[in-house]
Amino acid sequence: MNDTNSINQETCKLCGLCAEVCPMKIMIKKGAGGISFRQDRLPLCMKCGQSMAICPTQSFIVKGLSYAKDFFEMSDPIAPDIVFFNLIATRRAIRNFKDRPVPKELLEKIVQAMTFAPPGFTPIKTEITVIQDTEIIRKALPYMIKVYDGLVKAMNNPIARLFIRQNVGSAKYKTIKNHVVPLMKSRLPELKLGVEDTITRYAPAMILFHADRNEENHETDIHIALTYGFLAAHVLGLGGSAMDLIPPAIQNNRELKRMFSIPEGNMVVGSMILGYPKYRYQRGIKRELKSVSWI
Ligand SMILES: Cc1cc2nc3c(=O)[nH]c(=O)nc-3n(C[C@H](O)[C@H](O)[C@H](O)COP(=O)(O)O)c2cc1C
C-alpha cells in the first residue's frame, strides 16, 4: 500500500495483468511474492485506469478512481441499439500484443477507413507509411532510444536547453521538460537493457502519418485520420494506440527516416501501433470532459 495506488492483497489473484498493461510499468510482479510498486515510477501514474479496467477481481485501486463510479462492465451494453456507441466505448489503448502478424487485408481495411476521415480542406495532405514488417520496427527501436537518450542529456545542458526551446517553441518545450524528460529518465535504463519496450511496445505493425511540412492544417487532418484508423482496428478485432513518442524520434534521426522511407521535406506527425490484443479488458472507463456548457 502507498498513498497513490494500492492492491487488496486479500482478493488479488496475482495474475499480474495490472503490471502488464500499466503504460508506465509502475508495478512489478515478483512470482508468488506478489505485486509491488516501483516507488520511482509512482509519480508517473496518469490515472489512465488501464490496470483497474483489466483486474479480474477489482483488487487494484488507483487513488481517485472508483470501480462503481468510473467504470462500466464490458458485458453491460451501454446503448444496445447504437452500435457506434458500443464501438467507441469499448476501445482501449492497446499496448500488449500477441506475437502474431497482422494480415495485410486488415491493414488495408484500416487504411480504407482513414480515407473516410474528413480533411479540413482539400487537397489531402495526409501521407502514411504502413509497416507490416515487424523486424523493421524492432530494428528501429535502438535508434529511438538513442534519440531520447540524447534529448535527456541535452536537457541537462543550459545552452542545449535554450536551443531546443527556440527550435520547438514554448508549448512543445513544456511537454518535453515536464512530461517527456521525466518519463524517459525513468524508462531509459530498461529500454537500454532491452528488458522493456515502452516506445514501440513490441507491436507487430505500425502506421506512420506524415505530410509536407509546409502544407497548411496537416496536423489536424492527420489526427482525425489516425482516430478513424484506431477505431477501425478495434472493430476488426485488432488493437492499437496513437504513440506520440515515436514521431519526434523519427523526425530527429536520419537513419529512422531512411528506414521508414519518409520523403525529404515531410514531417512525421503521428504514429499508431497495431496488433492483436494480448488481453481482454473486463470493463471500460467513463470520462467526463473538463467542462460542458449549454447556451
Ligand atoms: C494523440 C495521442 C498520443 C498518445 N501517445 C502515447 C504514447 O506516446 N505512449 C503511450 O503509451 N500511449 C500513448 N497514447 C495513449 C493514451 O495514453 C491513452 O489513449 C490514454 O491513456 C487513455 O487510455 P484509453 O485509450 O485506454 O482510453 C496516446 C494517445 C493519443 C490520443
The ligand as an ORCA input file, in Angstrom:
! r2SCAN-3c Opt
* xyz 0 1
  C      -2.552     11.635    -29.562
  C      -2.239     10.504    -28.629
  C      -0.902     10.186    -28.348
  C      -0.581      9.125    -27.500
  N       0.731      8.821    -27.263
  C       1.045      7.781    -26.466
  C       2.411      7.416    -26.229
  O       3.340      8.028    -26.747
  N       2.652      6.356    -25.422
  C       1.658      5.635    -24.840
  O       1.933      4.680    -24.125
  N       0.345      5.953    -25.045
  C       0.028      6.997    -25.839
  N      -1.299      7.319    -26.063
  C      -2.355      6.533    -25.437
  C      -3.005      7.315    -24.278
  O      -2.102      7.351    -23.196
  C      -4.321      6.626    -23.924
  O      -5.194      6.815    -25.014
  C      -4.911      7.204    -22.656
  O      -4.182      6.744    -21.544
  C      -6.355      6.782    -22.461
  O      -6.472      5.397    -22.392
  P      -7.510      4.619    -23.342
  O      -7.121      4.926    -24.770
  O      -7.334      3.170    -22.989
  O      -8.877      5.130    -23.033
  C      -1.620      8.361    -26.912
  C      -2.964      8.670    -27.211
  C      -3.280      9.723    -28.054
  C      -4.720     10.020    -28.361
*
